[in-house]
């Protein structure tokens, strides 16, 4: 990460952007970050929109707090909670049917 004082930025943003590669340039004013120039080469628009959406960021923060507090469930518990009951039954029937072939 490269930091540049906004008052000493002497080139256009386009020139700084050309040098980015995978790096981030943080622009500061009075030693506080005020903006960033970030490469979007491997970022889709949806990810970019979500990464700064306040409700999404709140959801992520709550999920991290729950995880840190040990409030987790197993993958099997998640499947039972999310998948319709008949889907799980169909899978079991397919497995038993294949085993009997």
FIKOLZA-1660 file (N, C-alpha, C; in steps of 0.1 Angstrom, whole numbers, plus 5000, padded with zeros to 4 digits):
% residues 101
   i   px   py   pz ch aa at
   1 5009 4988 5000  A  X  N
   1 5000 5000 5000  A  X CA
   1 5009 5012 5000  A  X  C
   2 5005 5022 4992  A  X  N
   2 5013 5034 4990  A  X CA
   2 5004 5045 4996  A  X  C
   3 5010 5054 5003  A  X  N
   3 5003 5066 5009  A  X CA
   3 5008 5079 5003  A  X  C
   4 4999 5087 4999  A  X  N
   4 5003 5100 4993  A  X CA
   4 4995 5111 5000  A  X  C
   5 5002 5122 5004  A  X  N
   5 4995 5133 5009  A  X CA
   5 4987 5140 4998  A  X  C
   6 4975 5143 5000  A  X  N
   6 4967 5149 4989  A  X CA
   6 4973 5162 4984  A  X  C
   7 4978 5169 4993  A  X  N
   7 4984 5182 4990  A  X CA
   7 4997 5180 4981  A  X  C
   8 5003 5169 4982  A  X  N
   8 5016 5167 4974  A  X CA
   8 5014 5158 4962  A  X  C
   9 5001 5154 4960  A  X  N
   9 4999 5146 4948  A  X CA
   9 5001 5155 4935  A  X  C
  10 5011 5152 4928  A  X  N
  10 5015 5161 4917  A  X CA
  10 5010 5156 4903  A  X  C
  11 5006 5144 4902  A  X  N
  11 5002 5138 4889  A  X CA
  11 4986 5136 4889  A  X  C
  12 4981 5133 4877  A  X  N
  12 4967 5130 4876  A  X CA
  12 4964 5117 4881  A  X  C
  13 4952 5114 4885  A  X  N
  13 4948 5101 4890  A  X CA
  13 4950 5090 4880  A  X  C
  14 4948 5094 4867  A  X  N
  14 4950 5084 4857  A  X CA
  14 4965 5079 4857  A  X  C
  15 4974 5088 4859  A  X  N
  15 4988 5084 4860  A  X CA
  15 4991 5075 4872  A  X  C
  16 4985 5078 4883  A  X  N
  16 4987 5069 4895  A  X CA
  16 4980 5056 4892  A  X  C
  17 4969 5056 4886  A  X  N
  17 4961 5043 4884  A  X CA
  17 4969 5034 4875  A  X  C
  18 4977 5039 4865  A  X  N
  18 4984 5031 4856  A  X CA
  18 4995 5023 4864  A  X  C
  19 5000 5028 4875  A  X  N
  19 5010 5022 4883  A  X CA
  19 5005 5012 4893  A  X  C
  20 4992 5010 4894  A  X  N
  20 4986 5002 4905  A  X CA
  20 4990 4988 4906  A  X  C
  21 4989 4981 4895  A  X  N
  21 4990 4966 4895  A  X CA
  21 4980 4961 4905  A  X  C
  22 4985 4954 4916  A  X  N
  22 4976 4949 4926  A  X CA
  22 4976 4958 4939  A  X  C
  23 4983 4969 4938  A  X  N
  23 4985 4978 4950  A  X CA
  23 4974 4987 4952  A  X  C
  24 4974 4994 4963  A  X  N
  24 4964 5004 4967  A  X CA
  24 4971 5017 4970  A  X  C
  25 4966 5028 4965  A  X  N
  25 4972 5041 4968  A  X CA
  25 4962 5048 4977  A  X  C
  26 4966 5052 4989  A  X  N
  26 4957 5059 4999  A  X CA
  26 4961 5073 4999  A  X  C
  27 4951 5082 4997  A  X  N
  27 4954 5096 4997  A  X CA
  27 4950 5101 5011  A  X  C
  28 4959 5109 5017  A  X  N
  28 4956 5114 5030  A  X CA
  28 4956 5129 5031  A  X  C
  29 4949 5134 5041  A  X  N
  29 4948 5148 5044  A  X CA
  29 4949 5150 5059  A  X  C
  30 4958 5157 5064  A  X  N
  30 4961 5159 5078  A  X CA
  30 4963 5145 5085  A  X  C
  31 4970 5136 5078  A  X  N
  31 4974 5123 5083  A  X CA
  31 4962 5114 5084  A  X  C
  32 4951 5117 5078  A  X  N
  32 4939 5108 5078  A  X CA
  32 4936 5104 5064  A  X  C
  33 4932 5091 5062  A  X  N
  33 4929 5086 5048  A  X CA
  33 4916 5093 5044  A  X  C
  34 4916 5098 5032  A  X  N
  34 4903 5105 5027  A  X CA
  34 4899 5098 5014  A  X  C
  35 4907 5091 5007  A  X  N
  35 4903 5084 4995  A  X CA
  35 4914 5073 4992  A  X  C
  36 4910 5064 4983  A  X  N
  36 4919 5054 4978  A  X CA
  36 4917 5051 4963  A  X  C
  37 4928 5048 4957  A  X  N
  37 4928 5044 4943  A  X CA
  37 4931 5029 4943  A  X  C
  38 4922 5021 4938  A  X  N
  38 4922 5007 4939  A  X CA
  38 4921 5001 4926  A  X  C
  39 4928 4991 4923  A  X  N
  39 4927 4983 4910  A  X CA
  39 4914 4975 4910  A  X  C
  40 4907 4976 4899  A  X  N
  40 4894 4968 4898  A  X CA
  40 4896 4957 4887  A  X  C
  41 4908 4953 4884  A  X  N
  41 4910 4943 4874  A  X CA
  41 4903 4930 4877  A  X  C
  42 4903 4926 4889  A  X  N
  42 4897 4913 4892  A  X CA
  42 4885 4914 4901  A  X  C
  43 4878 4925 4900  A  X  N
  43 4866 4928 4908  A  X CA
  43 4854 4930 4899  A  X  C
  44 4843 4923 4902  A  X  N
  44 4831 4925 4894  A  X CA
  44 4822 4936 4900  A  X  C
  45 4813 4942 4893  A  X  N
  45 4806 4953 4898  A  X CA
  45 4797 4950 4910  A  X  C
  46 4792 4938 4911  A  X  N
  46 4784 4934 4923  A  X CA
  46 4792 4934 4935  A  X  C
  47 4804 4929 4935  A  X  N
  47 4813 4928 4946  A  X CA
  47 4817 4943 4950  A  X  C
  48 4820 4951 4941  A  X  N
  48 4823 4965 4944  A  X CA
  48 4812 4972 4951  A  X  C
  49 4799 4970 4945  A  X  N
  49 4788 4976 4951  A  X CA
  49 4785 4971 4966  A  X  C
  50 4786 4958 4968  A  X  N
  50 4784 4953 4981  A  X CA
  50 4795 4957 4991  A  X  C
  51 4807 4959 4986  A  X  N
  51 4818 4961 4995  A  X CA
  51 4817 4975 5002  A  X  C
  52 4808 4983 4997  A  X  N
  52 4807 4996 5004  A  X CA
  52 4792 4999 5008  A  X  C
  53 4784 4989 5007  A  X  N
  53 4770 4990 5011  A  X CA
  53 4768 4989 5026  A  X  C
  54 4763 4999 5033  A  X  N
  54 4762 4999 5048  A  X CA
  54 4755 4987 5054  A  X  C
  55 4744 4983 5047  A  X  N
  55 4736 4971 5053  A  X CA
  55 4744 4958 5051  A  X  C
  56 4751 4957 5040  A  X  N
  56 4759 4945 5038  A  X CA
  56 4771 4944 5048  A  X  C
  57 4777 4956 5050  A  X  N
  57 4788 4956 5059  A  X CA
  57 4783 4953 5073  A  X  C
  58 4771 4958 5077  A  X  N
  58 4766 4955 5090  A  X CA
  58 4763 4940 5092  A  X  C
  59 4758 4934 5081  A  X  N
  59 4755 4919 5081  A  X CA
  59 4768 4911 5083  A  X  C
  60 4779 4915 5076  A  X  N
  60 4792 4909 5078  A  X CA
  60 4797 4911 5092  A  X  C
  61 4796 4923 5097  A  X  N
  61 4801 4925 5111  A  X CA
  61 4793 4917 5121  A  X  C
  62 4780 4916 5120  A  X  N
  62 4772 4907 5129  A  X CA
  62 4776 4893 5128  A  X  C
  63 4778 4888 5115  A  X  N
  63 4782 4874 5113  A  X CA
  63 4796 4871 5120  A  X  C
  64 4805 4881 5119  A  X  N
  64 4818 4879 5125  A  X CA
  64 4818 4879 5140  A  X  C
  65 4809 4887 5146  A  X  N
  65 4807 4887 5160  A  X CA
  65 4801 4874 5165  A  X  C
  66 4791 4869 5158  A  X  N
  66 4785 4856 5161  A  X CA
  66 4796 4844 5160  A  X  C
  67 4804 4845 5150  A  X  N
  67 4814 4835 5148  A  X CA
  67 4824 4835 5160  A  X  C
  68 4828 4847 5163  A  X  N
  68 4838 4849 5174  A  X CA
  68 4832 4845 5187  A  X  C
  69 4819 4846 5189  A  X  N
  69 4812 4841 5201  A  X CA
  69 4809 4826 5201  A  X  C
  70 4813 4819 5190  A  X  N
  70 4811 4805 5190  A  X CA
  70 4797 4801 5185  A  X  C
  71 4790 4810 5180  A  X  N
  71 4776 4807 5175  A  X CA
  71 4777 4802 5160  A  X  C
  72 4781 4789 5159  A  X  N
  72 4782 4784 5146  A  X CA
  72 4774 4771 5145  A  X  C
  73 4771 4766 5133  A  X  N
  73 4765 4754 5131  A  X CA
  73 4773 4746 5120  A  X  C
  74 4771 4733 5120  A  X  N
  74 4778 4724 5110  A  X CA
  74 4771 4725 5097  A  X  C
  75 4779 4720 5087  A  X  N
  75 4773 4721 5073  A  X CA
  75 4761 4712 5072  A  X  C
  76 4761 4701 5079  A  X  N
  76 4749 4692 5079  A  X CA
  76 4737 4699 5085  A  X  C
  77 4739 4706 5096  A  X  N
  77 4728 4714 5103  A  X CA
  77 4723 4725 5093  A  X  C
  78 4732 4731 5086  A  X  N
  78 4728 4741 5076  A  X CA
  78 4720 4735 5065  A  X  C
  79 4724 4724 5060  A  X  N
  79 4716 4718 5049  A  X CA
  79 4702 4714 5054  A  X  C
  80 4701 4709 5066  A  X  N
  80 4688 4705 5072  A  X CA
  80 4679 4718 5074  A  X  C
  81 4685 4729 5077  A  X  N
  81 4678 4741 5080  A  X CA
  81 4674 4748 5067  A  X  C
  82 4681 4746 5056  A  X  N
  82 4679 4753 5044  A  X CA
  82 4672 4745 5033  A  X  C
  83 4676 4733 5031  A  X  N
  83 4670 4724 5021  A  X CA
  83 4656 4719 5024  A  X  C
  84 4647 4719 5015  A  X  N
  84 4634 4713 5017  A  X CA
  84 4636 4698 5021  A  X  C
  85 4627 4693 5030  A  X  N
  85 4629 4679 5035  A  X CA
  85 4629 4669 5024  A  X  C
  86 4620 4671 5014  A  X  N
  86 4620 4661 5003  A  X CA
  86 4633 4660 4995  A  X  C
  87 4640 4671 4994  A  X  N
  87 4653 4671 4987  A  X CA
  87 4662 4661 4994  A  X  C
  88 4663 4662 5007  A  X  N
  88 4672 4653 5014  A  X CA
  88 4667 4638 5013  A  X  C
  89 4654 4636 5013  A  X  N
  89 4648 4623 5011  A  X CA
  89 4651 4617 4997  A  X  C
  90 4650 4626 4987  A  X  N
  90 4653 4621 4973  A  X CA
  90 4667 4617 4972  A  X  C
  91 4676 4624 4978  A  X  N
  91 4690 4621 4977  A  X CA
  91 4693 4607 4984  A  X  C
  92 4687 4605 4995  A  X  N
  92 4688 4592 5002  A  X CA
  92 4683 4581 4994  A  X  C
  93 4671 4583 4988  A  X  N
  93 4665 4573 4979  A  X CA
  93 4674 4569 4967  A  X  C
  94 4680 4580 4961  A  X  N
  94 4689 4578 4950  A  X CA
  94 4701 4570 4954  A  X  C
  95 4706 4573 4965  A  X  N
  95 4718 4566 4970  A  X CA
  95 4715 4551 4973  A  X  C
  96 4703 4548 4979  A  X  N
  96 4700 4534 4982  A  X CA
  96 4696 4527 4969  A  X  C
  97 4690 4534 4960  A  X  N
  97 4687 4528 4947  A  X CA
  97 4699 4524 4939  A  X  C
  98 4709 4533 4939  A  X  N
  98 4722 4530 4932  A  X CA
  98 4729 4519 4939  A  X  C
  99 4729 4518 4952  A  X  N
  99 4736 4508 4959  A  X CA
  99 4730 4494 4956  A  X  C
 100 4717 4494 4953  A  X  N
 100 4710 4481 4951  A  X CA
 100 4711 4477 4936  A  X  C
 101 4717 4485 4927  A  X  N
 101 4718 4481 4913  A  X CA
 101 4727 4470 4911  A  X  C
% end
